[in-house]
Amino acid sequence: YIDREYKLALSLLEQSKLDEAETKILNILQYVPNHPEILNFIGRLYQFKGDFTKSIKYLTEANKYDDTNPLIYYNLCLAYTITKNLDKTKWAVDNYIKNSPNNPNRHFTNLYISKLYFDTLDIKQTSKYYVKSQIPIFEQFAKLLIPRIYMSNKEAARYRKEYIDTLDYVINNYKKFQIDDANFLNYLQFTYCYCFPLSYQGRSNAEIFKKQCQMYRLIYPQLNYTSKYLNNYLTKTSEDKINIGFISNHFFNHSVTRDRMGVIRNLPRTQFNVFVFYYSKPNDDLGGFVWDSENTNIVLPDSNIYERRSIIENQKLDILVFCDIGMAPDTQWLSYSRLAPIQLTTWGHSDTSGIDTIDYYMSSSYYEEEWAQENYSEKL
């Protein structure tokens, strides 16, 4: 009976029927209250439901009855990372590694620790745990973690040279670093916008960022995607509206919203169908100003880049505006795809993207010199 019900609960979880899975597994727990596998299942289930307090409670109980099970430590690592408990994450990672002697990729979990350090802008510790992951590409990424403040122009130039040298090395030896489909999503979540500090050094970054684009296309070939609806515009007539989309992680009380909200709100709806892609529904005045315009508002799921890419693609856009490439990883990765015939970026992160699927950079003659095109990979 227990085995049959457990398999049913597992099947429900795999079908994302979380409430039904919860009811069934909690019923099983009444018969075997001290079973570590059941307790671990419940802990993982609550992670899918977004309740990490309950997750930690049941996983801790599971660990009490089986302190050698690496899967329990891995799930605790996930929960402690989400709740930003650095010490507990380190403890869970250390125990996962100790109890997984036959797993050649067991050091991967050090990337969870690196994430917590990166979130606090501690690049030295982020770099340390990148290296401890023993994953070749992250050992190289550790060299791209450059500071935001420099003591001199000479120091800034030294970091720029190391950045370029690292890009060149990975490009020239990319087959050593290329990530397969099985590891792509796991590794991408720990890959950040390393180039962000370069934009505040007062130097042109076009060549560096173009080189960076080349590197990512080689090591993460899964980013290279072209929409099946790309030629949809060919069937349009002069009477059809233009489908235009805007995407950002920052549609709330943020400078990106201040820059874009007037354009989004004031585009003539007689000529444009406006789509706005969010990462969460805004709950403040500026975000609400965008949301309450005459748009098709779409909140992208907290799942993976494949699903988000598919949702955007299915809107059959003619133009896609990336409001802030370089400010957040996910929009940066999405911009490596060709999801609309015309793709552009603009002030949000006020620097070129270097990405060859971004066609235009929208700026102003008030801000740009006559020779400014050389600072951009896009048509200015």
N, C-alpha and C positions, 0 to 999 in steps of 0.2 A: 504493500500500500504506500509506504513512505517513498520508495523508489519511483513508483508510478506518478505520485503527486509532485515529486521533485522534478521529474522530467517535464511534466506539464507546466510547472512554474517557470522552468528554464525556457520552454518553448514560448510562453507568454512574454517573457522578458525579451527574447529575440525578435518578437513581433511588435515590440514597444507598447504592449498592453500592460503598462506599469501598475495600474491600480489592481487589475485582476491578478497579476503576478504577486503583488504585495499581499493580497488577501490569502492566496493559496499558500505562500511560503510561511506567513505568520501562523497559519493553521498547523502546518507541519511542525513548526517550532514548539508547539504545545506538547507534541509527542516526544521530541528529542531536544530539550531545551539547552543542552550543553554540547551540541554537535558543532564543531568548528566550521565544517563546510557549509552548513545551513546558515550559521551566523555570518560567515564571509559573504555568502550569496545576498543576504539581507543588506549588509553593509554596502555592497556594490550596487544593489537595486536603489538604495536611497541616494547614491551619487547620481544615478540617472534621473532621479526625481528632484535633484537639486537641494536635498536636505543633508548637508554635510555634518551637522551636529549628530543626527541619528546615525549617519554612516559611521562616524568615528566611534560612537557608542557600541554598535554591534561588531565592528571590526576589532575593537579593543577587547571585547568579550571573546571573540573568536581566537585572538592571539593568546588569551589567558589559557585556553584549552589546547592550543597547538602553537608553540612558540618557534617552530622550525619550518612552518609553511611559508615559502617565499611569496606566494600569491597574496596572502594576507598582508604581508609587509608592503607589497607593491600597491595594493589598494589603499593602505594607510598613507603611503607616500602621496598618492593622488589627492586624498582628502586633506592632508596637512598642507600640501602646496596650494590648493584652492583657498584654504583658510589662512594662508600666509604665516604658518607656524614654522619658522625656519629650523629651530632646534629639533622639533619633532620630525620634520622632514628628513633632516640629517640622520636621526636615529633610525627611521624607517628604511632609508636608503642603505645605511651601513648593514642593517640586518638582512635586507633583501640580498645584497651582494654576498654576505657571509653564508647565507642559506641557499645560494644558487651556484654552487661550484661548477656545475656542468653546463651552465649557460654562458656561451662565449660573449654574449652581448649584455651581460649583467651590469656592466659599468655604465650603460646608457642612462640609468636612473640618476646619475650625478647631474644630468641636465635639468632635472626638477629643482635641484638646489641652485643651479646657475640662474634659473628663471627668477627665483626670489631675490637673488642678489642684483640681477639686472633691473628688476622693478624698483630697486632703491638706488639705481645708478652707480652701484659699486662694481666698476668694470674689472678691477683687479681680482676680486673674488669670482666674478662671472667667468673670467678667463681661466682661473685656476680650475674651476669645475668643468669647464669645457674640455680642458686637457685631461682631467681625471676620467672623463667619459670614455677615453681611449677610442674615439671615433675619428678617423683621419680628417674628415672635412671640418669637424669642430675644433680640432687642433689647429687648423688653418684659420678658422673664424676667430679664434682667440686673438690672432694678430690684427684683426680688423676692429677690435674693441679699443677705440682710441678715446682719450679724454676730451672734455669739452672746454677746458680752460688750459692755457699754455703760459709759460713764463717768458717766452720770447718767440719771435718769428722763426728763429732757427729751430726751436723745439717743434713748432707746428710743421715746419718743412720736413723734419725728420719723420714725424708720424705719417705725413702724406706719402713720403717715399716708401715707408714700410707697407702702407696700404696698397700702393701700386705694385710693389714687388710681390706681395701676397697674391693679388689678383692675377698677375702674370704667371706665377708659379702654378696656381690651380688651373688656369686656362691651358697651360702647356702640358699639364699632367692630369687632365680632367678624368681620364679613364680610371685613375686610382681613387677618385673621389665621387664619381657619379653614384647617385642614390637610386635604388630600385623602387618599384611600386610598393613593395611590402613595407618599406621604411619611410616612404615619402612623407606621409601625414605626421608620423611621429617626429621626424626630424624638423619638418617645416615649422612646427609650433614653437621651436626653440631657436629659430633663425630670425634675427631682428633687423631693424633699419640701422645698420652699422654706420652708414654714410651720413647720418643726421648731423654730427658735429662738423663735418667738412663744410657744410653750407654757411658756417659762421666764421670762416677764416678769411673772408674777403678775397678769395681767389676763384678763378673759373674752374668749375668741376665737370664740364661737359665730357672731356676725354676720359676722366676717371670713371664717371657714371656709365658711359657707354661700355667701358671695359667691364664694369661690374655687371651690367646687363648680360654681356657675353658669358661671363662666368656662371651666373645663375641659370642661364638657358642650357648650359652644358651639364651642370651638376644636378639640376632639377628639371629634367626634360618634361616632366609632367605639367610644368607651367606653360608649355608651348601648345596653345590651343587656338583653333579658329572656329567661330560659330558657323553652324550649318545654315543660319539665316542671313549670312553676310550679304548675299545678293538680293535680299528681299526688296530693297529700295528700287530695283530695276523695274518692278511691276507697278510702281506708284505713278499716279498722275499728278498734274499740277494742282489738282483740287484736294489731294490727300494731305493730311497734316503730317508734320515732321515729328517722329518719336524721339524725344531727347531725354536722357537720364542723367541724374546727378548722384554720385555716391561719395559717402564720407563716414568715418567713425565719429565725427565731431559735430553732428547736427544737434547741438545744445548750446548753452551759453558759452560760446567759444569764438575766437577770432575768425575761424574758418566759416562759421555760420554768418558772422557779421559781414564778411566779404561776399558771400554768395546769396544771402537770403533775398536781397532786392532783385537780383537777376532771376532767381527761381520764381519769385512771386509775380514779377512783372512781364515775363514772357507772354506774348499775346496767345491766349488759348484758342483763338480762331485759326492760328497757324501751327501751334505746337500741342502735342500730347506730352505732358510733363510727368516723368517718373522719378521718384526720389527713393533712394535705397539707404536705409538706416541699419544700424546694428542693435538698436533698441529704440523703443518709442520714446520720443522726447517728453520730458515732464517739466520744462521750464519755459519762460516766455519766448526766448529766441527760437528754440526748437519748435515750440508750438506755432510760432509765426510761419515757419516753413510748412509744418504739418497741415496747418489749416488753410493753406493755399489750395488752389484747384489742381491738385496733383493726384496721381496714383501713388499712394504711399506703400512701400514694401519694406517690412522689417526682415532682414536676412537672418536665417537660422544660425544658432550657435552650434553648428555641426562640423562641416569641413568645406574646404575651398571648392570641391567638386559640386556640392549642392548649391552653394551660393553662386557659382559660375553658371550653373544650369538655369537658376531662377532669373538671373539677369539676361541671359541669352534668350530665354523664352519670351521676353518682352519685345523682341524684334526691333531693337533700337536702330535709329539712323545715326544718332550722335550720342556718345557717352562721355560725360565730363567727370574726370577724377579730380575732386576738389583739393586733394592734399597728399599727393604721392610723396612718400618719404616720412610721413608723420606716424603711420601705423603699418605694421607688417601686412595685414590681410589685403588692404586696398593696393599696396605695392605689388603683392603676388597676383592679384586679379588683373592688374594692368599689363601683365606679361601675356595675357590672352587678347585675341582680336575678337571682341564681342560686338563691335559696331563698325560700320564702314569708316566713320570718322571718330577718333578718340583724341581727347585733349585734356590738358591739365592747366592749372593757373595758380595764382597766389593762394596759398594755404600753407604749403611749404614752398617758400619763394626761391626755388632753384629748379634747374632743369631736372628731368627724371633720368635721362640717359637711356630710356627704354624705347626700343625701335617700333613698338606697337602704339606709341603715343605720337600722334601726327602734328599737333599744334600746341604751342604754349601761348596763352592769352595774357598779355601784359598791357602796358600803356606807354605811349610816346613820351609822356611826362616823366617816366621812370627809366627809360632805356636810351642809351647812346646810339648813334647811327651804326656803330660796329657791333652792337649787342648780339647779333645772330650767332657770333662765334662762341657765345656762352651757353648756347642751347643745342641739344640734339634734335629738338622739335623745330618745325617752322614757326618762327616768332611772328 
